[in-house]
C-alpha cells in the first residue's frame, strides 16, 4: 500500500479546508485560486500540483461526498427507497452549509449533474421494473430524481419550514401516492 507523503496530505488539507471556509462564507462564484492560496498560506504552484483549478477541487470534494452517500445507501440497501430517505436526507442536514453554498452557486453545475446522476442511479437500484408508468425508464428516473433533489434543495436553502424527518416522511408519502413499487430484497414483496 502506497503511503502519501505527509506534506502532500497537509497541503491538500489546507487547500480543502480554506476552500470550504470560503465556499460557505463567500460562495463558490467569488472564490479565486489566488485568494484561496493566500488564505491557505501556500503558493499557487502548490495548489496547481494538486488541482487544475477551483472546479477540479470542487469536483474532488463532491466526489468524496457522493462516495460517502453511496456508502450510506449501500449500508441501507435492504430497507428500500422510502425508508432510506431519512438517512439520506440526514446526511445533507449534517453538511447543510456546504450543500447550500453549492445550490446557490451559478458556476457549480457539475455538482448538480453528479448529484442528479447519483440520485437516479440509487432510485433505479431500489424500484421494481413494474414501477415505470411509461416505457422510457430514463424519463421516469429523471422525473423522480429531479423531484427529490428539488425538495432537498428547498430544504437546504431553508425554503421549507420543517425538520428533516418531516421532509423525508413527506417524500415517502409522495412516493406511496405515486404508487411506486419498491423492491425489498429480503422478501421480494413491494
C-alpha positions, 0 to 999 in steps of 0.5 A: 500500500502506497503511503502519501507523503505527509506534506502532500496530505497537509497541503491538500488539507489546507487547500480543502479546508480554506476552500470550504471556509470560503465556499460557505462564507463567500460562495463558490462564484467569488472564490479565486485560486489566488485568494484561496492560496493566500488564505491557505498560506501556500503558493499557487504552484502548490495548489496547481500540483494538486488541482487544475483549478477551483472546479477540479477541487470542487469536483474532488470534494463532491466526489468524496461526498457522493462516495460517502452517500453511496456508502450510506445507501449501500449500508441501507440497501435492504430497507428500500427507497422510502425508508432510506430517505431519512438517512439520506436526507440526514446526511445533507442536514449534517453538511447543510452549509456546504450543500447550500453554498453549492445550490446557490452557486451559478458556476457549480453545475457539475455538482448538480449533474453528479448529484442528479446522476447519483440520485437516479442511479440509487432510485433505479437500484431500489424500484421494481421494473413494474414501477415505470408508468411509461416505457422510457425508464430514463424519463421516469428516473429523471422525473423522480430524481429531479423531484427529490433533489428539488425538495432537498434543495428547498430544504437546504436553502431553508425554503421549507419550514420543517425538520428533516424527518418531516421532509423525508416522511413527506417524500415517502408519502409522495412516493406511496401516492405515486404508487411506486413499487419498491423492491425489498430484497429480503422478501421480494414483496413491494 
